[in-house]
Structure formats: C-alpha cells, structure tokens
Amino acid sequence: MPPRSVDRPHLISVSTWTIFKVLLILVAIGLLWLLRDIMAMLFVALLLTALIDPFATWFARHHIPRALAVILVYAVLLALGVLIVVLLVPPLISQVQQLIANFSLIFDGLTHSFSRLQDFTVEYGFGENFQSSLQTLEDGVTSSFITIFSTISGFFGSLAAFVIVLVLTFYMVVEEDAARRFFKNVAPVEYQPFLANLFNKMQKRVGYWLRGQLVLGVVVGLAVYLGLLILGVPFALLLGLIAGLLEIIPYAGPILSSVPILIIAFSISPIKGFAALVLVIAIQQIENNILVPKIMQKAIGLNPVISIVAMLVGIKFGGLVGALLAIPVATMISVAIEELFSGSATEGK
C-alpha cells in the first residue's frame, strides 16, 4: 500500500519588513504617549489656528500681510484681556473672597431652606426619602465647588505653555500653505490633494465649532449674570463667568455651572432657589432651540452619544485637557470618515 499523506498545518509567513513596520508603529505610539503634553499644546495651537485663520485671510484680502494680521489679532485680544482684567478681576476677586468667607453661612442657609422644603413635603406626603436625598446633596456640595474652581484655575495655570501655544499658532497662521507642504513631504503624490483638502475641511469645521462655542459662552455667561442680578442672587458676576467658561464643555458644562447657582440661590430661600432653577432652564432652552441652530449652523454637530463618549474617553486619558480637546478631535475624526466614505479619497488618487 502506498504511504498515506499526512496533512501538515499551514505555516503563516510574516516578513521581516512587516514586523519592522509594526514595531515602528508601536514605537511611534509610545513616543506620542510620552510626548502627550507637547502634542496637547500642538493640538491647542491647531485649534487657535482654526479660530484665527479666517481673520488673517480677511486681512490678507485687504493687502495686509498675514504676519501683521496675526499681530493685529493678538493685539486686539491683548487689549480685550487688559480690559477684562481692569474691569472684571477686582470684583471677581472680591466675590471669591466673600464666597470663601461665607461658606458656612451658605451651608446654613441651604440647610434651612431644605428643612423648610422637608416640612412641606412631610405635610403634603411627597415622600419619606427626602431627608436622605438632602443629605446626599449636601455631601456633594463641597466637592462640586472644589471641582469647579480647581478646573478653572488649572485651565489657566501654565503661563509658559500658553506662550508656546501662541508662538506655534503665529507660525501656523503665517505659513498659509504649511499643511500642503507637509503632506507633500510625507505622503505619496496621489494622496496629497486629498489629504490637503481633508485638513482644510477639518480646520474649517473645528474653526466654526470653536468660534460658535466662544459666542455661546459669552452670551450664556452674560445672560446668567444679568438674570441672577435681577433675581438678587449674590456672586452673580462669578457665577456668570463660571457658566460662560464651562459652556465650552458640551452637555456637561451647563449642568456643572448650574450646581453652584442653585446652591447659592437655595441658601437664600426656597423661592429664590426655584426662581434660579427657572432661570437656568429658560436659558438652556433658549440656547438649545434658538442660539445653537443660529450660531452653530455651519458647524455640523456630533451625535450627543458620540460627544459624551468622546468626552469620557478624553477625561480618562487626559483629565480636563482631554475633556476640552475631545470634541474637536471627534469632529476631525467625523470629517475624515465623511470624506473617506464620500469617495473623495479615490478621487484624490
């Protein structure tokens, strides 16, 4: 009988070059992770470039060099900063000092208001678990204040990084065709038009989003300040500033900013607290139904679920900075996916 053939397992052959490329990618990812602080500054510079570039382009159309245009934009921002420091910082410092000095009074007033609400709920039978809910809320008050103030102070904490970002932004805006030249050096010829076009679309989309968020922050902050001023809630300027700054964080920002507003308002009286609650809800409704569609019409929004997941991932890997950069990164990824599936990639070949 002829010998029976024995089935042998198929061997998978991996070339040395493939292994080298995989190792090279892993090393690159590791280097990016080690240099994540520098990459974060670079990405912030890209965001500011997207914000400032339209103004530089407008000046360039009027025969003003882009370098001078960026200097003019910086000068205007510096003038606004000095004006804000002169007009707002002294009363803000005073309100922060008063807030710290009156912490115990605020908590006493909050406890008194909640005890009155508890008596009301017991009298009308609204629930026996109200006391435990109040205790949970009171336990979270201190941590809420600490989180908000540490967030704001940490955001403005590094002056050196801020200066570096401004310098990077200056050169990125001045070098109008920097992206096209970069892709010319690193990408195959057939992909260069597609990549340059993709980068420009990302920059425009993120620029629309960032400028829209800044406008929303100013409008919402001013509305909160004026509303609380009319209601007679103390620390209106400080609370309005917090609301405006936290507006940059989609979905979670307005919720976070409403916490100190309601705490301080309820510490005065339940009526004042419910009035502040109505004010916060009204501002959010006007923002969502009127302001956002008008201001953000050119910045196509992300799905809320994707936005929240992106922020959670950003917080996980980058803390506050990660949360702030999560939405722009997700927006850029969204633009890339749209372009890839629209067939532009094949057209650029």
C-alpha positions, 0 to 999 in steps of 0.5 A: 500500500502506498504511504498515506499523506499526512496533512501538515498545518499551514505555516503563516509567513510574516516578513521581516519588513512587516514586523519592522513596520509594526514595531515602528508603529508601536514605537511611534505610539509610545513616543506620542504617549510620552510626548502627550503634553507637547502634542496637547499644546500642538493640538491647542495651537491647531485649534487657535489656528482654526479660530484665527485663520479666517481673520488673517485671510480677511486681512490678507484680502485687504493687502495686509500681510498675514504676519501683521494680521496675526499681530493685529489679532493678538493685539486686539485680544491683548487689549480685550484681556487688559480690559477684562482684567481692569474691569472684571478681576477686582470684583471677581476677586472680591466675590471669591473672597466673600464666597470663601468667607461665607461658606458656612453661612451658605451651608446654613442657609441651604440647610434651612431652606431644605428643612423648610422644603422637608416640612412641606413635603412631610405635610403634603406626603411627597415622600419619606426619602427626602431627608436622605436625598438632602443629605446626599446633596449636601455631601456633594456640595463641597466637592462640586465647588472644589471641582469647579474652581480647581478646573478653572484655575488649572485651565489657566495655570501654565503661563509658559505653555500658553506662550508656546501655544501662541508662538506655534499658532503665529507660525501656523497662521503665517505659513498659509500653505504649511499643511500642503507642504507637509503632506507633500513631504510625507505622503505619496503624490496621489494622496496629497490633494486629498489629504490637503483638502481633508485638513482644510475641511477639518480646520474649517469645521473645528474653526466654526465649532470653536468660534460658535462655542466662544459666542455661546459662552459669552452670551450664556455667561452674560445672560446668567449674570444679568438674570441672577442680578435681577433675581438678587442672587449674590456672586452673580458676576462669578457665577456668570463667568463660571457658566460662560467658561464651562459652556465650552464643555458640551452637555456637561458644562451647563449642568456643572455651572448650574450646581453652584447657582442653585446652591447659592440661590437655595441658601437664600430661600426656597423661592429664590432657589426655584426662581434660579432653577427657572432661570437656568432652564429658560436659558438652556432652552433658549440656547438649545432651540434658538442660539445653537441652530443660529450660531452653530449652523455651519458647524455640523454637530456630533451625535450627543452619544458620540460627544459624551463618549468622546468626552469620557474617553478624553477625561480618562486619558487626559483629565480636563485637557482631554475633556476640552480637546475631545470634541474637536478631535471627534469632529476631525475624526467625523470629517475624515470618515465623511470624506473617506466614505464620500469617495473623495479619497479615490478621487484624490488618487 
